[in-house]
């Protein structure tokens, strides 16, 4: 799953759960269905060349590791829910923050959905993301939800009215989740990659990649389409993790994910190798002329880790 710069805020907005009882049940099912977890960028088994390592390091400098992004989302969720809880308490209501659902942050970084640099791996972490979301659903069930949200009549109306106002208390933390400069640096890298995709050699290798997939019975026009088709095979998550692991549609989709990822890795390795090599001069410019701005982003991730530790999230 790509994390386009334009959707950072929208993705984080999904952490703000509506916590009246009826709405929460709906929200949990919808949110869990969106989750696509991933262990990181390209699997080290595939990114073995110096050019690949150099490219992957730049992506990590910009977007942090998958653990960093997950931590950023957890920190945003923590701050947001604490702000809502304080607002609700000031309004005279007992509000219990919902469990973190783990629905973002760890998704793989495929800059611009460009075939040449989409992550290679034995799987894309889609099944793992569903399991993580189902774990959050199960934890929420065991915690008994938000007792205050069970109020009915005038008390229920008062609670809902307060919640409508207090949801906005966490908005500041949504906009400031990732370090300043991430979007600018990611856009710069994408611009360089777009130049690479315009070369004759890239286009030839991209065509060979899609033809290779077709020979395995996979007919798509891009890696993004293949990934989206694979995600669509999975059922929406509305159960706990124990039930999910027994669902036949989930088991079948998990196997299909491995098959698709294996075919993709086999067919796309030459295109990936060319792209990460051809982007080298642009990386030089980003680390040279733009080195100060990039360093500020790296420092931003270091600061975020420190803040997460202080909040007890590590």
RODO-549827 format. One line per 2 residues: number of its first residue (from 0); for each residue x, y, z of C-alpha. Coordinates in Angstrom, 1 decimal. Layout:
NUM = X/Y/Z; ...
This chain:
0 = 0.0/0.0/0.0; 1.4/3.3/-1.0
2 = 1.5/6.3/1.3; 1.2/9.2/-1.1
4 = 2.2/12.6/0.5; -1.3/14.0/-0.1
6 = -3.0/11.3/1.9; -0.9/11.4/5.1
8 = -3.5/13.5/7.0; -6.4/11.6/5.5
10 = -4.9/8.3/6.6; -4.3/9.5/10.1
12 = -7.8/10.8/10.4; -9.0/7.2/10.4
14 = -7.6/6.9/13.9; -10.3/9.2/15.3
16 = -13.0/6.7/16.2; -16.6/7.8/16.7
18 = -17.2/6.5/20.2; -20.9/6.4/20.7
20 = -21.7/2.7/20.9; -23.6/2.1/17.7
22 = -21.3/4.2/15.6; -18.2/2.6/17.1
24 = -19.3/-0.8/16.0; -19.6/0.4/12.4
26 = -16.3/2.3/12.5; -14.3/-0.7/13.7
28 = -15.4/-2.8/10.8; -14.7/-0.1/8.3
30 = -11.3/0.9/9.7; -10.1/-2.7/10.1
32 = -11.0/-3.3/6.5; -8.7/-0.5/5.4
34 = -5.6/-1.8/7.1; -2.6/-2.9/5.1
36 = 0.4/-3.6/7.4; 3.9/-4.1/6.0
38 = 7.2/-4.9/7.7; 9.2/-2.3/5.8
40 = 10.5/-1.4/2.3; 12.0/-3.9/-0.1
42 = 12.9/-7.2/1.6; 16.7/-7.4/2.2
44 = 16.6/-10.7/0.3; 16.0/-8.7/-2.9
46 = 17.7/-5.4/-2.2; 21.3/-6.8/-2.2
48 = 23.2/-4.4/-4.5; 24.9/-1.2/-3.3
50 = 22.5/0.9/-5.5; 19.5/-0.8/-3.9
52 = 20.8/-0.3/-0.4; 21.5/3.4/-1.2
54 = 18.0/3.9/-2.5; 16.3/2.1/0.3
56 = 18.3/4.1/2.9; 17.1/7.4/1.3
58 = 13.5/6.2/1.5; 14.1/5.3/5.2
60 = 15.7/8.7/5.9; 12.6/10.4/4.4
62 = 9.8/8.1/5.7; 11.5/6.5/8.7
64 = 11.4/2.7/9.2; 8.1/0.9/9.2
66 = 8.5/0.8/13.0; 8.9/4.6/13.0
68 = 5.8/5.1/11.0; 3.8/2.8/13.3
70 = 5.2/4.6/16.3; 4.2/8.0/14.8
72 = 0.7/6.8/14.3; 0.6/5.4/17.9
74 = 1.9/8.7/19.2; -0.7/10.6/17.2
76 = -3.5/8.3/18.4; -2.3/8.7/22.0
78 = -2.1/12.5/21.9; -5.4/12.8/20.1
80 = -7.3/10.5/22.5; -5.8/12.2/25.5
82 = -6.9/15.6/24.2; -10.4/14.2/23.6
84 = -10.5/12.6/27.1; -9.5/15.9/28.7
86 = -12.2/17.7/26.7; -14.9/15.1/27.7
88 = -13.8/15.2/31.3; -14.1/19.0/31.4
90 = -17.6/18.5/30.0; -18.5/16.2/32.8
92 = -18.3/12.8/30.9; -16.4/9.6/31.5
94 = -14.5/8.8/28.3; -12.3/5.7/27.9
96 = -10.0/6.1/24.8; -10.4/3.2/22.3
98 = -7.5/0.8/21.8; -5.1/1.8/19.0
100 = -6.2/-0.2/16.0; -2.8/-0.3/14.2
102 = -4.3/0.7/10.8; -1.5/2.8/9.4
104 = 2.1/3.8/9.5; 3.6/0.4/8.7
106 = 2.4/0.3/5.1; 5.2/0.0/2.5
108 = 6.5/3.1/0.8; 6.0/2.9/-3.0
110 = 7.0/6.4/-4.1; 4.4/7.5/-6.6
112 = 3.2/3.9/-7.2; 6.1/3.6/-9.6
114 = 6.7/0.1/-10.8; 10.4/0.3/-10.7
116 = 10.7/1.0/-7.0; 7.6/-0.6/-5.5
118 = 8.7/-2.9/-2.6; 9.8/-6.4/-3.5
120 = 9.1/-9.1/-1.0; 7.9/-12.6/-0.2
122 = 4.5/-11.0/0.6; 3.2/-7.4/1.0
124 = 2.1/-7.7/4.6; -1.6/-7.4/3.7
126 = -2.5/-10.5/5.7; -0.4/-9.3/8.6
128 = -2.2/-5.9/8.6; -5.6/-7.7/8.7
130 = -4.4/-9.7/11.7; -3.2/-6.5/13.4
132 = -6.5/-4.8/12.9; -8.4/-7.9/14.1
134 = -6.2/-7.9/17.2; -7.3/-4.3/17.9
136 = -11.0/-5.3/17.5; -10.5/-8.1/19.9
138 = -8.8/-5.9/22.5; -11.6/-3.4/22.3
140 = -14.2/-6.1/22.8; -12.3/-7.4/25.9
142 = -12.0/-3.9/27.3; -15.8/-3.6/27.0
144 = -15.8/-0.6/24.8; -16.6/2.9/26.2
146 = -19.1/2.5/29.1; -20.1/6.2/29.0
148 = -21.2/5.7/25.4; -23.9/3.3/26.6
150 = -26.0/6.1/28.1; -29.4/6.6/26.6
152 = -32.1/9.3/26.7; -31.0/12.8/27.7
154 = -27.7/11.5/29.2; -27.0/9.8/25.8
156 = -27.8/13.0/23.9; -25.6/15.1/26.2
158 = -22.7/12.6/25.8; -23.1/12.6/22.0
160 = -23.2/16.4/21.8; -20.0/16.7/23.9
162 = -18.3/14.0/21.8; -19.2/16.0/18.6
164 = -17.3/19.0/20.0; -14.4/17.1/21.6
166 = -13.5/15.1/18.5; -12.0/18.3/17.2
168 = -9.7/18.5/20.2; -7.2/16.1/18.6
170 = -7.0/17.7/15.2; -3.7/19.4/15.9
172 = -2.0/16.1/16.4; -3.2/14.7/13.1
174 = -1.5/17.4/11.0; 1.8/17.1/12.9
176 = 2.3/13.4/13.0; 5.3/13.0/10.7
178 = 8.4/15.2/10.7; 8.2/18.5/8.9
180 = 9.8/18.2/5.4; 8.8/14.6/4.7
182 = 6.4/15.5/1.9; 8.9/17.9/0.3
184 = 11.7/15.3/0.3; 9.4/12.6/-0.9
186 = 8.2/14.8/-3.7; 11.8/15.6/-4.8
188 = 12.5/11.9/-4.9; 9.4/11.2/-6.9
190 = 10.3/13.9/-9.4; 13.7/12.3/-10.0
192 = 12.0/8.9/-10.4; 9.6/10.3/-13.0
194 = 12.6/11.3/-15.1; 13.9/7.8/-14.9
196 = 10.6/6.3/-16.0; 10.8/8.4/-19.2
198 = 13.9/6.6/-20.4; 13.7/4.1/-23.2
200 = 15.4/1.4/-21.1; 13.0/1.8/-18.2
202 = 9.9/1.6/-20.5; 11.3/-1.6/-22.1
204 = 12.0/-3.3/-18.8; 8.5/-2.2/-17.5
206 = 6.9/-3.8/-20.6; 8.9/-7.0/-20.0
208 = 7.8/-7.0/-16.3; 4.1/-6.9/-17.3
210 = 4.6/-9.5/-20.0; 6.3/-11.8/-17.5
212 = 3.4/-11.4/-15.1; 1.0/-12.3/-18.0
214 = 2.9/-15.5/-18.6; 2.1/-16.5/-15.0
216 = -1.6/-15.7/-15.5; -1.5/-12.3/-13.9
218 = -2.9/-9.6/-16.3; -2.4/-6.1/-14.9
220 = -1.2/-2.7/-16.2; 1.0/-1.9/-13.2
222 = 2.3/-3.0/-9.8; -0.3/-0.8/-8.1
224 = -3.1/-2.6/-9.9; -1.7/-6.0/-8.9
226 = -1.4/-4.8/-5.3; -4.9/-3.4/-5.3
228 = -6.3/-6.6/-6.7; -4.6/-8.6/-4.0
230 = -5.9/-6.3/-1.2; -9.4/-6.7/-2.7
232 = -9.3/-10.4/-2.1; -9.3/-10.0/1.6
234 = -12.5/-9.9/3.6; -13.2/-6.8/5.7
236 = -12.2/-7.2/9.3; -15.1/-7.2/11.8
238 = -14.1/-10.1/14.0; -11.4/-10.8/16.6
240 = -8.1/-12.2/15.4; -8.9/-15.8/16.5
242 = -12.0/-15.9/14.3; -10.2/-14.2/11.4
244 = -7.5/-16.8/11.4; -10.2/-19.5/10.8
246 = -12.0/-17.7/8.0; -11.6/-19.6/4.7
248 = -11.7/-16.3/2.6; -8.9/-14.9/4.7
250 = -6.8/-18.0/4.4; -7.3/-18.1/0.6
252 = -6.5/-14.4/0.2; -3.3/-14.9/2.4
254 = -2.1/-17.6/0.1; -3.0/-15.6/-3.0
256 = -0.9/-12.7/-1.6; 2.2/-14.9/-1.4
258 = 1.7/-16.2/-4.9; 1.3/-12.7/-6.3
260 = 4.3/-11.3/-4.4; 6.5/-14.2/-5.6
262 = 5.5/-13.7/-9.2; 6.0/-9.9/-8.9
264 = 9.5/-10.3/-7.3; 10.6/-12.7/-10.0
266 = 9.3/-10.6/-12.9; 10.3/-7.1/-11.6
268 = 13.8/-7.7/-10.3; 15.5/-6.3/-13.5
270 = 13.3/-3.3/-13.6; 14.0/-2.6/-9.9
272 = 17.7/-3.0/-10.4; 17.8/-0.5/-13.3
274 = 15.6/2.1/-11.5; 17.6/2.2/-8.2
276 = 20.8/2.5/-10.3; 19.5/5.2/-12.6
278 = 18.2/7.3/-9.7; 21.7/7.5/-8.3
280 = 22.6/11.0/-9.6; 19.4/12.4/-8.2
282 = 20.2/10.9/-4.8; 23.6/12.6/-5.0
284 = 21.9/16.0/-5.5; 19.4/15.4/-2.7
286 = 22.2/14.5/-0.3; 24.4/17.3/-1.6
288 = 22.5/20.4/-2.5; 19.5/19.4/-0.3
290 = 21.4/17.7/2.4; 20.5/20.2/5.1
292 = 16.7/19.7/4.5; 17.1/15.9/4.5
294 = 19.1/16.0/7.7; 16.3/18.0/9.4
296 = 13.8/15.2/8.4; 16.1/12.5/9.9
298 = 16.4/14.6/13.1; 12.7/14.9/13.1
300 = 12.3/11.1/13.3; 14.8/11.0/16.1
302 = 12.8/13.6/18.0; 9.6/11.6/17.4
304 = 11.2/8.4/18.9; 12.2/10.4/22.0
306 = 8.7/11.8/22.4; 7.2/8.4/22.0
308 = 9.5/7.0/24.7; 8.5/9.8/27.0
310 = 4.8/8.9/26.4; 5.5/5.3/27.3
312 = 4.8/4.0/23.8; 8.1/2.1/23.2
